[in-house]
Amino acid sequence: MKIYLALLNRFLYLRRITTNFSKNRVSLFNSTLVYYKLMKKNLLFCLAAVLFLAQSCKKNEVKSTDSVPGKYSLNKDAGPEGKALDVGPGSTFATYELMSASTGQAAEIAGLSLANGGTGDLTAYTGIAHQQWRVINVGVGYFKIMNLGSGKFLQASQSGGNYNIIQNSDDAADDQVWQISSSGQNSYYAINKACGLAPTVPSNGNSATLEPYTGSTSQMWSYVKLPNYAYRDDSVVNYFHRTSGSVAFDQGNSIPLSDGRSLWVTEDTYTSSLLNAAGLFNCNQIFNIHNSVLIQPASHSWNPALTTNMITTSSPYQYEVIPSPGGHNSTYSWPGIGAEGSNGHVYMYCYESANGSTPATTVLYDFTEAAGTTWPNPVRTTPAGMADSITYTEGMVKPGDGYIYVYGNVGVFLDKYIYVARFPETNSQTWTFWNGSSWQSTPTTTNAAKIIVGTGNAEQANTTVAYVNGKYVMMQMDIGYFCNPSQHNIYISTATSPTGPFTAAKQVFTIEDMINGYIAKYYTPAIHPEFNNSNNELLLTYCLNYNGAGSPCTTNVCTDNGYQDPNYYQVKGVRVPYSLIGL
Protein backbone atom coordinates (compact mmCIF):
# COMPACT_ATOMS: atom_id res chain seq x y z
CA MET A 1 0.00 0.00 0.00
CA LYS A 2 2.02 2.92 -1.20
CA ILE A 3 0.92 6.44 -2.09
CA TYR A 4 1.63 7.99 -5.47
CA LEU A 5 4.75 9.82 -4.33
CA ALA A 6 6.13 6.67 -2.81
CA LEU A 7 5.68 4.92 -6.13
CA LEU A 8 7.74 7.63 -7.80
CA ASN A 9 10.52 7.18 -5.24
CA ARG A 10 10.81 3.41 -5.55
CA PHE A 11 11.50 1.03 -8.40
CA LEU A 12 8.51 -1.27 -8.07
CA TYR A 13 7.81 -4.22 -10.27
CA LEU A 14 5.16 -3.84 -12.94
CA ARG A 15 2.54 -5.99 -11.23
CA ARG A 16 2.42 -3.76 -8.20
CA ILE A 17 2.02 -0.59 -10.23
CA THR A 18 -0.65 -2.17 -12.42
CA THR A 19 -2.60 -3.64 -9.50
CA ASN A 20 -2.67 -0.53 -7.37
CA PHE A 21 -3.27 1.99 -10.15
CA SER A 22 -6.21 0.00 -11.41
CA LYS A 23 -7.82 -0.13 -7.99
CA ASN A 24 -7.93 3.65 -7.92
CA ARG A 25 -10.29 3.63 -10.87
CA VAL A 26 -12.81 1.12 -9.57
CA SER A 27 -16.34 2.46 -9.00
CA LEU A 28 -15.18 6.02 -8.52
CA PHE A 29 -18.60 7.54 -7.99
CA ASN A 30 -20.98 4.65 -7.29
CA SER A 31 -19.50 2.82 -4.31
CA THR A 32 -18.40 3.55 -0.80
CA LEU A 33 -15.07 2.16 -1.90
CA VAL A 34 -14.50 5.52 -3.54
CA TYR A 35 -13.88 6.62 0.04
CA TYR A 36 -11.78 4.05 1.79
CA LYS A 37 -10.60 1.84 -1.04
CA LEU A 38 -9.46 4.47 -3.53
CA MET A 39 -7.34 6.24 -0.95
CA LYS A 40 -6.14 2.86 0.23
CA LYS A 41 -4.92 1.94 -3.24
CA ASN A 42 -2.49 4.75 -4.06
CA LEU A 43 -4.89 7.52 -5.04
CA LEU A 44 -3.30 9.83 -7.59
CA PHE A 45 -1.58 12.77 -6.00
CA CYS A 46 -3.80 15.37 -7.63
CA LEU A 47 -6.96 13.78 -6.24
CA ALA A 48 -5.35 13.50 -2.80
CA ALA A 49 -4.63 17.21 -2.88
CA VAL A 50 -8.25 17.97 -3.79
CA LEU A 51 -9.52 15.79 -0.95
CA PHE A 52 -7.11 17.42 1.46
CA LEU A 53 -8.48 20.85 0.64
CA ALA A 54 -12.01 19.55 0.82
CA GLN A 55 -11.36 18.12 4.28
CA SER A 56 -10.30 21.55 5.50
CA CYS A 57 -13.60 22.92 4.26
CA LYS A 58 -15.55 20.03 5.76
CA LYS A 59 -14.14 20.22 9.27
CA ASN A 60 -17.07 22.23 10.62
CA GLU A 61 -19.77 20.18 8.91
CA VAL A 62 -20.06 17.27 11.34
CA LYS A 63 -23.46 17.56 12.97
CA SER A 64 -22.59 17.13 16.62
CA THR A 65 -24.50 18.42 19.61
CA ASP A 66 -21.69 17.71 22.04
CA SER A 67 -18.41 19.39 22.90
CA VAL A 68 -15.06 17.66 23.13
CA PRO A 69 -15.36 15.10 25.94
CA GLY A 70 -13.98 16.46 29.21
CA LYS A 71 -13.26 19.95 27.90
CA TYR A 72 -16.19 21.73 29.47
CA SER A 73 -18.51 21.46 32.48
CA LEU A 74 -16.08 19.52 34.67
CA ASN A 75 -17.34 18.00 37.88
CA LYS A 76 -14.73 19.36 40.33
CA ASP A 77 -15.08 16.54 42.82
CA ALA A 78 -11.64 15.73 44.18
CA GLY A 79 -12.93 13.10 46.56
CA PRO A 80 -13.18 12.95 50.36
CA GLU A 81 -10.38 14.06 52.64
CA GLY A 82 -8.66 11.91 55.21
CA LYS A 83 -8.82 8.52 53.47
CA ALA A 84 -7.70 6.67 50.39
CA LEU A 85 -9.09 7.83 47.04
CA ASP A 86 -12.67 6.66 46.59
CA VAL A 87 -13.52 5.86 42.98
CA GLY A 88 -17.23 5.90 43.83
CA PRO A 89 -19.70 3.89 45.91
CA GLY A 90 -19.83 0.32 44.60
CA SER A 91 -17.52 1.17 41.71
CA THR A 92 -14.24 -0.38 40.70
CA PHE A 93 -12.97 2.61 38.71
CA ALA A 94 -13.58 6.26 37.92
CA THR A 95 -12.13 8.81 35.50
CA TYR A 96 -10.08 11.81 36.61
CA GLU A 97 -7.92 14.70 35.59
CA LEU A 98 -4.71 14.47 37.64
CA MET A 99 -3.46 17.93 38.60
CA SER A 100 -0.22 18.89 40.34
CA ALA A 101 -0.86 20.79 43.57
CA SER A 102 2.39 22.74 43.16
CA THR A 103 1.92 23.92 39.55
CA GLY A 104 -1.82 23.56 38.85
CA GLN A 105 -0.97 21.75 35.63
CA ALA A 106 -2.55 18.54 34.35
CA ALA A 107 -0.65 15.29 33.85
CA GLU A 108 -0.60 13.87 30.33
CA ILE A 109 1.39 11.42 28.22
CA ALA A 110 4.01 13.42 26.36
CA GLY A 111 3.64 13.79 22.62
CA LEU A 112 0.32 11.88 22.63
CA SER A 113 2.43 8.74 22.67
CA LEU A 114 0.74 5.37 22.16
CA ALA A 115 3.93 3.39 22.68
CA ASN A 116 5.17 1.37 25.62
CA GLY A 117 7.79 3.45 27.39
CA GLY A 118 6.10 6.77 26.74
CA THR A 119 6.66 9.31 29.50
CA GLY A 120 4.49 11.96 31.09
CA ASP A 121 4.60 15.72 31.25
CA LEU A 122 2.59 18.57 32.78
CA THR A 123 0.60 21.15 30.86
CA ALA A 124 -2.65 23.10 30.85
CA TYR A 125 -5.75 20.91 30.74
CA THR A 126 -7.45 20.91 27.34
CA GLY A 127 -9.69 17.85 27.68
CA ILE A 128 -7.87 15.48 25.34
CA ALA A 129 -7.88 11.77 26.16
CA HIS A 130 -4.14 11.77 26.89
CA GLN A 131 -4.92 14.04 29.88
CA GLN A 132 -7.65 11.78 31.26
CA TRP A 133 -7.02 8.84 33.56
CA ARG A 134 -9.00 5.81 34.66
CA VAL A 135 -8.17 5.03 38.29
CA ILE A 136 -8.93 1.36 38.95
CA ASN A 137 -9.40 -0.10 42.43
CA VAL A 138 -7.26 -3.24 42.85
CA GLY A 139 -7.35 -3.52 46.67
CA VAL A 140 -7.88 -1.45 49.77
CA GLY A 141 -6.09 1.81 49.05
CA TYR A 142 -4.33 0.43 45.95
CA PHE A 143 -5.02 1.45 42.37
CA LYS A 144 -3.83 1.12 38.79
CA ILE A 145 -3.87 4.26 36.64
CA MET A 146 -4.69 3.93 32.93
CA ASN A 147 -4.37 6.71 30.37
CA LEU A 148 -7.48 7.01 28.22
CA GLY A 149 -5.57 8.17 25.14
CA SER A 150 -3.18 5.22 25.02
CA GLY A 151 -4.98 2.59 27.12
CA LYS A 152 -1.66 1.93 28.91
CA PHE A 153 -0.83 2.02 32.62
CA LEU A 154 1.49 4.21 34.66
CA GLN A 155 4.50 2.17 35.74
CA ALA A 156 7.60 2.70 37.85
CA SER A 157 10.62 1.92 35.70
CA GLN A 158 14.25 1.65 36.77
CA SER A 159 17.09 2.73 34.51
CA GLY A 160 20.71 3.35 35.52
CA GLY A 161 19.83 3.13 39.20
CA ASN A 162 17.13 5.82 38.90
CA TYR A 163 13.36 5.37 38.83
CA ASN A 164 11.03 7.22 36.50
CA ILE A 165 7.42 6.99 35.39
CA ILE A 166 6.51 5.48 32.03
CA GLN A 167 3.40 3.99 30.44
CA ASN A 168 3.19 0.33 29.53
CA SER A 169 0.73 -2.42 28.64
CA ASP A 170 -0.79 -4.22 31.61
CA ASP A 171 1.91 -6.37 33.22
CA ALA A 172 -0.07 -7.61 36.26
CA ALA A 173 2.87 -6.61 38.50
CA ASP A 174 3.34 -4.30 41.47
CA ASP A 175 5.29 -1.75 39.42
CA GLN A 176 1.91 -0.62 38.02
CA VAL A 177 0.16 -0.54 41.40
CA TRP A 178 -0.08 2.70 43.41
CA GLN A 179 -1.19 3.33 46.96
CA ILE A 180 -3.16 6.57 46.84
CA SER A 181 -3.87 8.34 50.12
CA SER A 182 -5.27 11.69 51.16
CA SER A 183 -3.00 14.36 52.68
CA GLY A 184 -6.02 15.69 54.58
CA GLN A 185 -5.99 18.93 52.58
CA ASN A 186 -8.18 17.90 49.63
CA SER A 187 -5.15 16.52 47.80
CA TYR A 188 -3.55 13.12 47.47
CA TYR A 189 -0.17 11.48 47.21
CA ALA A 190 0.75 8.16 45.57
CA ILE A 191 3.35 5.56 46.51
CA ASN A 192 4.39 2.92 44.01
CA LYS A 193 3.94 -0.54 45.51
CA ALA A 194 7.09 -2.00 43.93
CA CYS A 195 9.67 0.72 44.63
CA GLY A 196 8.04 2.71 47.45
CA LEU A 197 8.62 6.06 45.72
CA ALA A 198 6.19 8.91 45.10
CA PRO A 199 5.49 10.92 41.90
CA THR A 200 7.18 14.27 42.50
CA VAL A 201 7.12 17.47 40.43
CA PRO A 202 10.64 18.95 40.20
CA SER A 203 11.31 22.67 40.41
CA ASN A 204 11.06 23.13 36.62
CA GLY A 205 7.53 21.72 36.75
CA ASN A 206 7.71 20.03 33.36
CA SER A 207 7.25 16.41 34.40
CA ALA A 208 7.10 14.09 37.38
CA THR A 209 9.90 11.94 38.77
CA LEU A 210 9.85 9.23 41.44
CA GLU A 211 11.38 10.28 44.76
CA PRO A 212 11.18 9.23 48.43
CA TYR A 213 7.99 10.55 50.01
CA THR A 214 8.49 13.67 52.14
CA GLY A 215 5.00 15.15 52.23
CA SER A 216 6.00 18.25 50.26
CA THR A 217 3.56 20.11 48.04
CA SER A 218 5.48 18.88 45.00
CA GLN A 219 4.19 15.36 45.80
CA MET A 220 0.53 16.34 46.15
CA TRP A 221 -2.09 15.84 43.44
CA SER A 222 -5.76 16.67 43.06
CA TYR A 223 -8.01 14.15 41.35
CA VAL A 224 -10.68 16.09 39.44
CA LYS A 225 -13.49 13.66 38.77
CA LEU A 226 -14.81 13.39 35.19
CA PRO A 227 -17.50 11.32 33.52
CA ASN A 228 -16.31 7.94 32.27
CA TYR A 229 -15.21 8.75 28.73
CA ALA A 230 -14.17 6.51 25.85
CA TYR A 231 -10.63 5.13 25.81
CA ARG A 232 -8.20 3.25 23.61
CA ASP A 233 -8.34 -0.48 24.41
CA ASP A 234 -4.71 -1.58 24.59
CA SER A 235 -5.57 -5.28 24.88
CA VAL A 236 -7.49 -5.14 21.59
CA VAL A 237 -4.69 -3.21 19.89
CA ASN A 238 -2.14 -5.78 21.07
CA TYR A 239 -4.40 -8.62 19.90
CA PHE A 240 -3.61 -7.67 16.30
CA HIS A 241 0.15 -7.74 16.87
CA ARG A 242 0.28 -11.21 15.39
CA THR A 243 3.24 -13.36 14.42
CA SER A 244 1.52 -16.23 12.57
CA GLY A 245 -1.06 -16.48 9.81
CA SER A 246 -2.52 -13.08 8.93
CA VAL A 247 -0.32 -10.50 10.64
CA ALA A 248 -1.16 -7.15 9.02
CA PHE A 249 -4.27 -6.08 7.12
CA ASP A 250 -7.14 -3.65 6.87
CA GLN A 251 -10.93 -3.97 7.16
CA GLY A 252 -11.58 -5.67 10.53
CA ASN A 253 -15.31 -6.38 10.65
CA SER A 254 -16.31 -9.08 13.12
CA ILE A 255 -19.15 -11.61 12.81
CA PRO A 256 -20.37 -13.28 16.02
CA LEU A 257 -21.33 -16.96 15.79
CA SER A 258 -23.97 -18.69 17.88
CA ASP A 259 -21.33 -20.99 19.42
CA GLY A 260 -19.55 -17.96 20.92
CA ARG A 261 -16.72 -17.70 18.41
CA SER A 262 -16.19 -14.58 16.30
CA LEU A 263 -14.90 -14.24 12.76
CA TRP A 264 -12.65 -11.29 11.92
CA VAL A 265 -12.78 -10.42 8.22
CA THR A 266 -9.68 -8.87 6.66
CA GLU A 267 -8.93 -7.53 3.23
CA ASP A 268 -5.49 -7.04 1.64
CA THR A 269 -3.30 -9.04 4.01
CA TYR A 270 0.35 -9.65 4.79
CA THR A 271 0.97 -13.13 6.14
CA SER A 272 3.73 -14.19 8.51
CA SER A 273 5.77 -15.63 5.63
CA LEU A 274 6.68 -12.04 4.71
CA LEU A 275 8.11 -11.11 8.12
CA ASN A 276 11.86 -11.01 8.59
CA ALA A 277 13.62 -12.14 11.78
CA ALA A 278 12.96 -8.73 13.37
CA GLY A 279 9.22 -8.94 12.63
CA LEU A 280 9.31 -6.33 9.84
CA PHE A 281 8.23 -6.24 6.17
CA ASN A 282 10.38 -5.40 3.20
CA CYS A 283 9.17 -2.03 1.88
CA ASN A 284 9.07 -3.35 -1.68
CA GLN A 285 6.80 -6.25 -0.71
CA ILE A 286 3.06 -5.65 -0.85
CA PHE A 287 0.48 -7.92 0.79
CA ASN A 288 0.43 -11.47 -0.61
CA ILE A 289 -3.31 -12.27 -0.30
CA HIS A 290 -6.43 -10.18 -0.86
CA ASN A 291 -8.52 -11.45 2.07
CA SER A 292 -8.53 -13.74 5.08
CA VAL A 293 -10.70 -14.64 8.08
CA LEU A 294 -9.50 -15.06 11.67
CA ILE A 295 -11.46 -17.26 14.09
CA GLN A 296 -11.43 -15.97 17.66
CA PRO A 297 -12.31 -18.56 20.33
CA ALA A 298 -15.60 -18.51 22.24
CA SER A 299 -13.76 -17.23 25.31
CA HIS A 300 -13.14 -14.01 23.35
CA SER A 301 -9.59 -14.14 24.63
CA TRP A 302 -7.44 -11.24 23.45
CA ASN A 303 -4.38 -13.48 23.36
CA PRO A 304 -3.48 -13.46 19.64
CA ALA A 305 -1.92 -16.92 19.87
CA LEU A 306 -5.37 -18.43 20.52
CA THR A 307 -6.86 -17.02 17.31
CA THR A 308 -6.23 -18.98 14.13
CA ASN A 309 -6.91 -18.48 10.44
CA MET A 310 -9.91 -19.99 8.68
CA ILE A 311 -8.87 -22.39 5.92
CA THR A 312 -10.77 -23.11 2.71
CA THR A 313 -9.53 -24.59 -0.54
CA SER A 314 -11.38 -22.12 -2.76
CA SER A 315 -8.17 -20.18 -3.40
CA PRO A 316 -4.73 -21.64 -4.14
CA TYR A 317 -3.20 -19.11 -1.73
CA GLN A 318 -2.85 -20.09 1.91
CA TYR A 319 -5.24 -18.28 4.26
CA GLU A 320 -7.15 -16.60 1.39
CA VAL A 321 -10.75 -17.78 1.88
CA ILE A 322 -12.38 -16.18 -1.17
CA PRO A 323 -10.65 -16.51 -4.54
CA SER A 324 -9.95 -13.64 -6.88
CA PRO A 325 -12.49 -13.59 -9.73
CA GLY A 326 -9.66 -14.00 -12.28
CA GLY A 327 -5.89 -14.03 -12.09
CA HIS A 328 -4.62 -13.34 -8.58
CA ASN A 329 -2.25 -10.60 -9.73
CA SER A 330 -4.86 -8.78 -11.80
CA THR A 331 -8.10 -9.23 -9.84
CA TYR A 332 -9.16 -9.17 -6.22
CA SER A 333 -12.01 -10.03 -3.84
CA TRP A 334 -12.59 -7.84 -0.79
CA PRO A 335 -15.09 -9.26 1.74
CA GLY A 336 -16.43 -7.03 4.48
CA ILE A 337 -19.59 -6.94 6.53
CA GLY A 338 -21.40 -10.16 7.38
CA ALA A 339 -23.88 -11.91 9.67
CA GLU A 340 -24.79 -15.38 10.79
CA GLY A 341 -28.21 -16.64 9.75
CA SER A 342 -30.35 -18.95 11.88
CA ASN A 343 -29.47 -21.97 9.74
CA GLY A 344 -25.75 -22.49 10.37
CA HIS A 345 -24.73 -20.23 7.52
CA VAL A 346 -22.67 -17.05 7.50
CA TYR A 347 -23.42 -14.45 4.83
CA MET A 348 -20.63 -12.10 3.81
CA TYR A 349 -20.67 -9.15 1.42
CA CYS A 350 -17.82 -9.14 -1.11
CA TYR A 351 -16.52 -6.58 -3.61
CA GLU A 352 -14.92 -8.05 -6.72
CA SER A 353 -13.00 -6.33 -9.47
CA ALA A 354 -10.41 -6.89 -12.16
CA ASN A 355 -7.76 -4.33 -12.99
CA GLY A 356 -9.00 -2.11 -15.77
CA SER A 357 -12.58 -3.29 -15.32
CA THR A 358 -15.31 -0.80 -14.34
CA PRO A 359 -17.72 -1.09 -12.66
CA ALA A 360 -16.91 -3.75 -10.09
CA THR A 361 -19.27 -6.50 -8.94
CA THR A 362 -20.81 -6.86 -5.48
CA VAL A 363 -21.86 -10.34 -4.40
CA LEU A 364 -22.89 -12.27 -1.28
CA TYR A 365 -20.83 -15.27 -0.19
CA ASP A 366 -22.53 -18.09 1.74
CA PHE A 367 -20.31 -19.93 4.25
CA THR A 368 -21.46 -23.16 5.89
CA GLU A 369 -20.15 -23.16 9.44
CA ALA A 370 -17.68 -25.75 10.68
CA ALA A 371 -16.57 -26.51 14.23
CA GLY A 372 -12.86 -26.22 13.46
CA THR A 373 -10.73 -23.94 11.34
CA THR A 374 -11.24 -25.74 8.00
CA TRP A 375 -14.55 -24.66 6.46
CA PRO A 376 -16.26 -25.79 3.24
CA ASN A 377 -15.64 -23.55 0.28
CA PRO A 378 -18.06 -20.60 0.32
CA VAL A 379 -20.75 -20.30 -2.34
CA ARG A 380 -20.87 -17.14 -4.43
CA THR A 381 -24.43 -15.77 -4.81
CA THR A 382 -25.97 -12.73 -6.47
CA PRO A 383 -29.30 -11.81 -4.80
CA ALA A 384 -31.63 -9.76 -7.02
CA GLY A 385 -31.22 -6.04 -6.40
CA MET A 386 -28.00 -6.30 -4.41
CA ALA A 387 -25.78 -5.12 -7.28
CA ASP A 388 -27.90 -2.07 -8.08
CA SER A 389 -26.68 1.54 -7.68
CA ILE A 390 -26.53 1.15 -3.88
CA THR A 391 -23.37 -0.45 -2.50
CA TYR A 392 -24.11 -2.51 0.64
CA THR A 393 -20.96 -2.00 2.67
CA GLU A 394 -22.22 -0.11 5.73
CA GLY A 395 -23.38 -2.87 8.05
CA MET A 396 -25.19 -6.21 8.30
CA VAL A 397 -27.42 -6.33 11.37
CA LYS A 398 -29.39 -9.17 12.98
CA PRO A 399 -31.70 -7.72 15.68
CA GLY A 400 -33.61 -10.97 16.30
CA ASP A 401 -36.87 -10.22 14.46
CA GLY A 402 -36.24 -12.86 11.77
CA TYR A 403 -34.49 -10.51 9.33
CA ILE A 404 -30.94 -9.45 8.58
CA TYR A 405 -30.75 -5.74 7.73
CA VAL A 406 -28.09 -4.62 5.28
CA TYR A 407 -27.04 -0.97 5.11
CA GLY A 408 -25.72 0.47 1.87
CA ASN A 409 -24.72 3.81 0.46
CA VAL A 410 -24.53 6.00 -2.59
CA GLY A 411 -21.47 8.22 -2.42
CA VAL A 412 -21.51 11.89 -3.35
CA PHE A 413 -17.83 12.91 -3.30
CA LEU A 414 -16.94 13.25 0.42
CA ASP A 415 -20.44 12.47 1.71
CA LYS A 416 -22.76 9.52 1.33
CA TYR A 417 -26.44 8.69 1.59
CA ILE A 418 -27.38 5.63 3.63
CA TYR A 419 -30.10 3.13 2.61
CA VAL A 420 -31.30 -0.14 4.09
CA ALA A 421 -32.42 -3.49 2.68
CA ARG A 422 -33.25 -6.76 4.44
CA PHE A 423 -33.58 -10.50 3.87
CA PRO A 424 -34.96 -13.34 6.03
CA GLU A 425 -32.38 -15.05 8.27
CA THR A 426 -33.11 -18.34 6.49
CA ASN A 427 -33.21 -17.03 2.90
CA SER A 428 -30.34 -14.81 1.85
CA GLN A 429 -31.52 -14.58 -1.77
CA THR A 430 -34.80 -12.72 -1.20
CA TRP A 431 -34.02 -9.07 -0.55
CA THR A 432 -36.49 -6.26 -0.02
CA PHE A 433 -35.64 -2.57 0.09
CA TRP A 434 -36.91 0.33 2.22
CA ASN A 435 -38.49 3.09 0.14
CA GLY A 436 -39.30 5.47 2.99
CA SER A 437 -42.65 3.91 3.94
CA SER A 438 -42.53 0.20 3.13
CA TRP A 439 -40.33 -2.69 1.98
CA GLN A 440 -40.39 -3.28 -1.77
CA SER A 441 -38.82 -5.74 -4.20
CA THR A 442 -36.52 -3.29 -5.96
CA PRO A 443 -34.10 -0.72 -4.49
CA THR A 444 -34.70 3.00 -4.75
CA THR A 445 -32.50 6.02 -4.16
CA THR A 446 -35.30 8.55 -3.78
CA ASN A 447 -34.97 11.16 -1.05
CA ALA A 448 -37.61 9.41 1.08
CA ALA A 449 -35.52 6.23 1.25
CA LYS A 450 -32.43 7.95 2.67
CA ILE A 451 -31.69 7.31 6.34
CA ILE A 452 -32.01 10.46 8.45
CA VAL A 453 -29.30 11.26 11.02
CA GLY A 454 -29.92 14.32 13.15
CA THR A 455 -31.37 16.97 10.88
CA GLY A 456 -30.04 15.69 7.55
CA ASN A 457 -29.38 12.65 5.40
CA ALA A 458 -25.84 13.20 4.09
CA GLU A 459 -23.31 11.38 6.27
CA GLN A 460 -19.55 11.10 6.59
CA ALA A 461 -17.58 8.93 4.19
CA ASN A 462 -16.48 6.63 7.03
CA THR A 463 -19.70 5.11 8.36
CA THR A 464 -21.01 1.81 9.70
CA VAL A 465 -24.18 0.54 11.42
CA ALA A 466 -24.72 -2.21 14.02
CA TYR A 467 -27.34 -3.38 16.54
CA VAL A 468 -26.39 -2.95 20.19
CA ASN A 469 -28.40 -3.40 23.38
CA GLY A 470 -31.76 -2.93 21.66
CA LYS A 471 -30.74 0.03 19.50
CA TYR A 472 -29.33 0.59 16.02
CA VAL A 473 -25.97 2.32 16.34
CA MET A 474 -24.21 4.34 13.64
CA MET A 475 -20.49 5.10 13.90
CA GLN A 476 -18.97 7.89 11.81
CA MET A 477 -15.37 9.10 11.54
CA ASP A 478 -13.92 12.29 10.10
CA ILE A 479 -12.27 11.67 6.77
CA GLY A 480 -8.80 10.24 7.37
CA TYR A 481 -7.46 8.93 4.08
CA PHE A 482 -4.32 11.02 4.04
CA CYS A 483 -1.72 12.51 6.33
CA ASN A 484 -2.70 14.81 9.22
CA PRO A 485 -6.43 15.51 8.71
CA SER A 486 -7.59 18.66 10.48
CA GLN A 487 -10.25 16.74 12.43
CA HIS A 488 -9.93 13.09 13.39
CA ASN A 489 -12.82 12.17 15.62
CA ILE A 490 -15.26 9.30 16.11
CA TYR A 491 -19.00 9.99 16.42
CA ILE A 492 -22.00 7.88 17.47
CA SER A 493 -25.72 8.13 16.66
CA THR A 494 -28.53 5.78 17.70
CA ALA A 495 -32.02 4.82 16.52
CA THR A 496 -34.82 2.58 17.75
CA SER A 497 -35.78 1.41 14.25
CA PRO A 498 -33.62 -0.07 11.48
CA THR A 499 -34.90 2.66 9.17
CA GLY A 500 -34.07 5.49 11.56
CA PRO A 501 -34.17 8.32 12.23
CA PHE A 502 -30.83 8.36 14.04
CA THR A 503 -29.91 10.92 16.66
CA ALA A 504 -27.45 13.71 15.91
CA ALA A 505 -23.83 12.56 15.84
CA LYS A 506 -22.12 12.72 19.23
CA GLN A 507 -18.34 12.97 19.39
CA VAL A 508 -16.94 10.21 21.62
CA PHE A 509 -13.23 9.91 20.87
CA THR A 510 -10.34 11.58 19.05
CA ILE A 511 -7.97 9.38 17.04
CA GLU A 512 -4.37 10.21 17.94
CA ASP A 513 -2.32 7.60 16.03
CA MET A 514 0.75 9.45 14.84
CA ILE A 515 3.58 8.59 12.45
CA ASN A 516 6.55 10.91 12.03
CA GLY A 517 4.73 13.48 14.18
CA TYR A 518 1.57 13.53 12.03
CA ILE A 519 -1.85 11.92 12.39
CA ALA A 520 -1.74 8.71 10.36
CA LYS A 521 -4.15 7.61 7.66
CA TYR A 522 -7.16 5.70 9.05
CA TYR A 523 -10.42 4.29 7.68
CA THR A 524 -12.89 1.34 7.82
CA PRO A 525 -14.87 1.90 11.02
CA ALA A 526 -16.50 -1.14 12.64
CA ILE A 527 -18.75 -1.80 15.64
CA HIS A 528 -18.46 -5.06 17.60
CA PRO A 529 -21.51 -5.62 19.86
CA GLU A 530 -20.45 -9.13 20.87
CA PHE A 531 -17.45 -7.78 22.78
CA ASN A 532 -19.37 -5.86 25.43
CA ASN A 533 -17.20 -6.16 28.53
CA SER A 534 -18.14 -6.35 32.21
CA ASN A 535 -18.21 -2.55 32.38
CA ASN A 536 -20.85 -2.20 29.62
CA GLU A 537 -18.44 -0.64 27.15
CA LEU A 538 -18.93 -0.92 23.40
CA LEU A 539 -15.95 -1.92 21.25
CA LEU A 540 -15.29 0.19 18.14
CA THR A 541 -12.41 -0.31 15.74
CA TYR A 542 -10.79 1.45 12.82
CA CYS A 543 -7.84 0.55 10.62
CA LEU A 544 -4.53 2.33 10.45
CA ASN A 545 -2.48 2.60 7.27
CA TYR A 546 1.23 3.29 7.37
CA ASN A 547 1.21 5.45 4.24
CA GLY A 548 -0.59 8.74 3.89
CA ALA A 549 0.11 11.96 2.03
CA GLY A 550 -1.29 15.45 1.84
CA SER A 551 0.70 18.65 1.90
CA PRO A 552 2.78 19.38 3.90
CA CYS A 553 3.43 15.95 5.40
CA THR A 554 3.84 12.26 4.84
CA THR A 555 3.54 9.27 7.14
CA ASN A 556 5.60 6.86 5.11
CA VAL A 557 7.33 4.57 7.61
CA CYS A 558 9.80 2.84 5.34
CA THR A 559 12.72 4.09 7.39
CA ASP A 560 14.36 1.00 8.89
CA ASN A 561 16.91 0.10 6.18
CA GLY A 562 14.16 -0.69 3.70
CA TYR A 563 11.79 -2.34 6.18
CA GLN A 564 8.57 -1.26 7.85
CA ASP A 565 6.62 -2.10 11.01
CA PRO A 566 3.43 -4.17 10.45
CA ASN A 567 1.81 -2.53 13.50
CA TYR A 568 1.11 0.52 11.33
CA TYR A 569 -1.19 -1.55 9.09
CA GLN A 570 -3.57 -3.07 11.60
CA VAL A 571 -6.88 -2.72 13.45
CA LYS A 572 -7.06 -0.39 16.48
CA GLY A 573 -9.67 -0.57 19.25
CA VAL A 574 -11.65 1.99 21.28
CA ARG A 575 -14.07 1.37 24.16
CA VAL A 576 -17.12 3.61 24.63
CA PRO A 577 -19.21 3.42 27.83
CA TYR A 578 -22.86 2.63 27.10
CA SER A 579 -23.81 5.52 29.38
CA LEU A 580 -21.97 7.97 27.13
CA ILE A 581 -24.12 7.14 24.09
CA GLY A 582 -27.51 6.31 25.59
CA LEU A 583 -27.31 2.52 25.50
Summary of the structure (lengths in Angstrom):
residues: 583
radius of gyration: 24.4
end to end distance: 37.4
largest distance: 76.1
contacts: 2028
relative contact order: 0.14
helix: 12%
strand: 40%
